[in-house]
Amino acid sequence: METMKYKKQVEKWDVFEVEFQGPATGNPFTDYEVTGTFESKNECTEADGFYDGEGIYKLRFMPSFEEEYTFRIHAGFLDSDLEGSFTATAPGQDNHGPVRVANTYHFAYEDGTPYYSVGTTCYVWDLQSDELIGKTLKTLKASAFNKIRFCVFPKHYDYNLGEPRSYPYQGTPMDSSVLTKENFQEYTGRSEGNNWDFTRFNTEHFRHIEKCIEALRDLGIEADLIVMHPYDRWGFSCMKPDEDDLYWKYVIARFAAYRNIWWSLANEFDLFEEKNVEDWERYAKIICEKDPYKHLRSIHNCRNFYDHNRPWITHCSIQRQDLYKSSELVNEWREKYKKPVVLDEIAYEGNIQHGWGNISGEEMLRRFWEAAVRGGYPGHGETYMHPQDILWWSHGGELHGESHKRFGFLLDVMKETPGIGLMPYEKCGWDEVCAVPEESTSQIKAVKEYYLFYYSFMRPSFRDFYFDDETAFEVRVLDTWNMTVENRGIHKGKFRVELPGKQYMAVQIKKSIRLRWR
């Protein structure tokens, strides 16, 4: 009987892992298939295993119920299947399960707790030094961010010409000493000097990424994993179809059992010179077939949108297509795609030369509020010049801007939404942005229980409101930049709210039924 290593208990929605020995000769990444079946009273799940180097094979599983489980592992090199059992216990206080789509346009954890995405982009924070990774995690812990986008592959681009801590494959990279800020764009795709075996993974690279995913999970942060991207000098963006498929299956086998995983098929899919729609659809099919937990799935654009109406896409991951407009188009995208709209790139707060990386903190915060009040979910990035080219957007480390300090205030307001999620409401007036709780056509009420008005860069000195003659409303005025709240009492009929005549103000109006603000 083969010796197995595994824990006899694991929390619901946590990672149960089985480890056992097998052959290390030949090519264990391609020579053998390892599969497992995990069964309990309420579920039966099949998952693929993977080779983790030095003769070690692993299988991972995320239980969805609190009950007894049995498992059976099959591999071609085993004389007989391996069997065992374990118990899935109650989840801990901060374990709410995977995030799912809820209420058509929004998200909730599997236990029903609403999830309001406040994301950031930090492409290769996971491939930096231990010291810099430590700083990034410390920054994240002190922030309001609950989602971060980052890559499996290293990134080659301006401010990213150095070597990563590791590579995903066994082999050697090109000589990067030839790179300069002037010539780096000449070294893309299949640059000369790279020598990789695309059938043999560097297991240490993937083990390290798992540690980063686990650290994020422990901070309550979703890991929006960018599985492919075009910013490449090593040849990873132009592998052959069979090499791509092997990579996808390996990534899913290793990472799918983590509850905080989201799959982003690509960053800027439309910049890949050697991929087409058939390729992306093939990758999506692999995810749908191989991920037993049905994690969230998206694909991100540069200039042209993918068809977000495709059934495998769970939510829209959007980069703005207009120099100025971003959050203002959320209404349109919600109507077109009938899915959650996540604005993963609405430009970055910073001062670099690129137009996508030099908006102000005030403008970033405005886009955040504008997106949220229109029923979408905004994403942050920061690109301030740094003497060592350590920009948060790619490397992580420390934040230097102003907008991130104010996202917690917005998140608190979003959490005060009755039900799950906000929707844009245009019947209050054409000259203001208003949100009410998400509702279906069968739930429409003439007078809502909650309104959130946002005045953006406009500066009214007062606003008049009228909903009906009977309903009493509690009113609060929010300064979204200074993060202050003023209670303005209870009103009926037509009433006026005095405002300070400055930008970035919001007004909350809630039906007064003696339910206090959270």
Secondary structure, DSSP 8 states (H G I E B T S, - for coil): ---EE--SEEETTS-EEEEEE---SS-HHHH--EEEEEE-SS-EEEEE-EE-STTEEEEEE---SSSEEEEEEEETT-SS-EEEEEEEE---TT----EEEETTTEEEETTS-EE---EEE-TTGGGS-HHHHHHHHHHHHTS---EEEEESS---BTTB-S--S--SEEEE---GGG--TTTGGGS-SS-TT-EEEEEEE-HHHHHHHHHHHHHHHHTT-EEEEEEE-S--SSSGGG--HHHHHHHHHHHHHHHTT-TTEEEEEESSGGG-TT--HHHHHHHHHHHHHH-TT---EE-B-SSS---TTSTT--SEEEE--SSS-SGGGHHHHHHHH-S-EEEEES--EE-SSSGGG-B-HHHHHHHHHHHHHTT-EEEE-EE---TT---HHHH-S---SSGGGGHHHHHHHHHTSSSS-EEE--SS-TTSEEEEE---GGG--SS-SEEEEE-TT---SEEEEES-SS--EEEEEEETTTTEEEEEEEE-SEEEEE--S-SSEEEEEEE-SS----
